[in-house]
Structure formats: structure tokens, C-alpha cells
């Protein structure tokens, strides 16, 4: 949490059917400076890249050791 009186941003994710799945709310703590909303947008973009199952994993070093485990990514890497 930030200092008292300082605005902080915390992205939240919930199921579209809140009444049926009330315990699916996830509030994420942004490790970077939470007073700047751009870090929340960047985190959201990272989540979106994993939710789209039709696209390969992002081509960044942190995912390199796992790329072969995803069929879409493995096929993409063969090209």
C-alpha cells in the first residue's frame, strides 16, 4: 500500500457471471510504482497475451524454457 492520501491503482479481474462465481475476484498488487496507472495497463497486456490461446507465447527470454510445452508456440517456432 502507498502512503496515506496517495492514490494507488490495483487491477482486479473477476468472472463475467459474478452471481454464479462470487469467489473469482482477483486483485493484483502491482510491484512497480502503484501510483502510476500505466503499470496496471502493462500487467493487463501481459495477462491478455496468455488468455488468447490462438497466439503463441510472447518471444521473450523469461518464457523461452516453456515455449516447447505450448503446441501453438511450438508450431510457430518451427516456421
C-alpha positions as CSV (number, residue, x, y, z in Angstrom):
1,X,0.0,0.0,0.0
2,X,1.1,3.5,-0.6
3,X,1.4,6.4,1.8
4,X,-1.9,7.8,3.3
5,X,-3.5,10.2,0.9
6,X,-1.6,8.9,-2.1
7,X,-3.7,7.3,-4.9
8,X,-2.8,3.7,-5.8
9,X,-4.0,1.5,-8.6
10,X,-4.7,-2.2,-8.2
11,X,-6.1,-4.1,-11.2
12,X,-8.9,-6.5,-10.5
13,X,-10.1,-9.4,-12.5
14,X,-13.5,-11.1,-12.0
15,X,-15.7,-13.7,-13.7
16,X,-18.3,-12.2,-16.0
17,X,-21.0,-14.1,-14.1
18,X,-20.3,-12.7,-10.6
19,X,-23.5,-14.1,-9.1
20,X,-22.7,-17.7,-10.1
21,X,-18.9,-17.4,-9.2
22,X,-18.6,-14.8,-6.4
23,X,-15.2,-16.1,-5.3
24,X,-13.4,-15.5,-8.6
25,X,-12.4,-11.9,-7.9
26,X,-8.6,-11.5,-8.1
27,X,-7.0,-8.2,-7.0
28,X,-3.4,-8.0,-8.2
29,X,-0.7,-6.0,-6.4
30,X,1.5,-4.2,-8.9
31,X,5.1,-4.5,-7.8
32,X,6.1,-1.4,-9.6
33,X,5.1,2.1,-8.6
34,X,1.3,1.6,-8.0
35,X,0.7,5.4,-8.1
36,X,1.1,5.3,-11.9
37,X,-1.7,3.5,-13.7
38,X,0.5,2.6,-16.7
39,X,1.9,-0.3,-14.7
40,X,-1.6,-1.7,-14.4
41,X,-2.1,-1.4,-18.1
42,X,1.2,-3.2,-18.8
43,X,0.2,-6.0,-16.4
44,X,-3.2,-6.3,-18.1
45,X,-1.5,-6.6,-21.5
46,X,0.6,-9.4,-20.1
47,X,-2.5,-11.3,-18.9
48,X,-4.3,-10.8,-22.2
49,X,-1.3,-12.3,-24.1
50,X,-1.9,-15.6,-22.1
51,X,-5.7,-15.6,-22.4
52,X,-5.6,-15.6,-26.3
53,X,-5.0,-19.3,-26.9
54,X,-4.8,-18.7,-30.7
55,X,-1.5,-16.9,-30.5
56,X,2.0,-18.1,-29.4
57,X,3.6,-17.1,-26.1
58,X,5.5,-13.8,-26.3
59,X,9.0,-14.2,-27.6
60,X,10.9,-13.0,-24.5
61,X,13.7,-14.8,-22.6
62,X,11.6,-15.4,-19.5
63,X,9.3,-17.8,-21.4
64,X,12.0,-19.5,-23.5
65,X,12.3,-22.7,-21.5
66,X,8.5,-23.2,-21.6
67,X,7.8,-22.4,-25.3
68,X,8.0,-26.1,-26.4
69,X,5.2,-27.1,-24.0
70,X,2.6,-25.0,-25.8
71,X,1.5,-26.5,-29.1
72,X,0.7,-23.2,-30.7
73,X,4.0,-21.7,-29.8
74,X,5.9,-24.8,-30.8
75,X,4.3,-24.8,-34.2
76,X,5.1,-21.1,-34.5
77,X,8.7,-21.6,-33.6
78,X,9.1,-24.3,-36.3
79,X,8.3,-21.7,-39.0
